[in-house]
Amino acid sequence: MAQLCNTPVERIDSILASQKQYFHTGATLDIAFRKRQLKALLEAMEEFDRELTDALWIDLHKSYEEATITETSLVKGEIKEAIKNVSRWARRERRRTPITIFGSRSYVMKEPLGCSLIVSPWNYPVQLLLNPLVGAIAAGCTAVLKPSPYVPTVSTVIEKMIRSRFSEEYIAVIQGNREVNKHLFEQKFDLIFFTGSPALAKNVATAAAKNLVPMVLELGGKSPCIIDKEADIKLAAMRCAWGKTINAGQTCIAPDYILIHSEVKDKFVKEYQESISRLHGNDVKEDRHYVRMVNDRAFERVSSYLNEGRILCGGNIDAAERYIEPTLMDCVNDDAAVLREEIFGPVFPIISLDDKESSFEDKVSAYITSREKPLALYYFGNEKKGWELLKRCSSGGSCINDTIMHIANGNLPFGGVGNSGMGSYHGKLSFEAFTHRRAVVAAPTLFDLPFRYMPYKTFKFIRHIL
């Protein structure tokens, strides 16, 4: 693997100063300029496609197919969408003007926030770093990119790719560990876009608050998967198995645990086992599409969960390869770490609930709402009941009778709520995340209405129209 060195503090400060100076020249305001930069990023993605996917294989054992589907193709799609629509997104919008300011015209002006910091995690190191960058470019911001040190090969290729197309005064890549992050968060950026864990986000928010820096926080949490007795169990098992094993469960919106109606539990377990075999073959370890844990620390943490319940299927591990077999487990105590911590791996605890004393829906709702709001919520069963459950249980995003796929629609907002994040992006919302919507009133000069001025001689009349 490539070795990364911390970018020196002096160099970080110099880059930030040069970006602020460059932004204030107004060079990024022109829409034609933004389109050229988006096209340059798309060209770079095409040129470095193989290097990026090879790097993902080296760092994560992510196959070319999975890397393309879950990483590079999503970024390219975002770029194309932005090129097509940025002129419309950035256009000044007319708004209705009330009679109280008769004669004036009202507008919403879109202006870039300025110099942005984008910090990404290791699990989808291409998509989660470059998708926000598309929004920054489209909005007219400059950007400092901070990739994860846990995927050094990917981070090195990204730095090489960005340098091949952009000057550091416009877009720069900073490398390093949490000490580098700490210094970055203490700087006065105009926006911090952070993707990571809720625990780290609290440190980001604390540092940013000192400079009143606005933030978009894309976090995680324990996303529940509800399987009702009316569900198509074979389909539910396949879609849960896929959602749980893509990237070996190292996905912020992976289904984290299952709440299942007791009447269909045994059938689901059988179908889940068969789904794993259909997806990854009889020997999952030999499947080139099955990703490994990112490092030894992640392997040790996730594999330790296997001791906290009864294994229903799976359970095999190989520390030398950081391999953990997709595993279903039950008989887990509520205070077990596997039910308290975001798993971020292929271990899947299953909790069966019945409809005695109170309904299944009531028990599911009580369980979910007693915990932090998750980034995603998945329901399998009758669609009407699914909509009712979504009303009762908040989450960043949701699917009814599917998992993960809400992230595939760029027309939908992607983001968390409460402990799972703040702000959202994708498509037009990526542009808006890096944009200030500025109110502008253009007043007439040919006449001046006197009623607003002291001493308010016409107050009795004006009071009736306010």
Secondary structure, DSSP 4 states (H G I P E B T S, - for coil): -----PPPHHHHHHHHHHHHHHHTTTTT--HHHHHHHHHHHHHHHHHTHHHHHHHHHHHH---HHHHIIIIIHHHHHHHHHHHHHHHHHTS-EEE---GGGTT-EEEEEEEE--EEEEE--SSSTTHHHHHHHHHHHHHT-EEEEE--TTSHHHHHHHHHHHHHH--TTTEEE----HHHHHHHHTS--SEEEEES-HHHHHHHHHHHHTTT--EEEE-----EEEE-TTS-HHHHHHHHHHHHHGGGG--TTS--EEEEEGGGHHHHHHHHHHHHHHHH-S-GGG-TTPPPPSSHHHHHHHHHGGGGSEEEE---EEGGGTEE--EEEE---TTSHHHHS---SSEEEEEEE--SSS-HHHHHHHHHHTSPPPSEEEEES-HHHHHHHHHHS--SEEEES-SSGGGG-TTS-EE--GGGEE-EESTHHHHHHTEEEEEEEE--SS---GGGSTT-TTHHHHTTT-
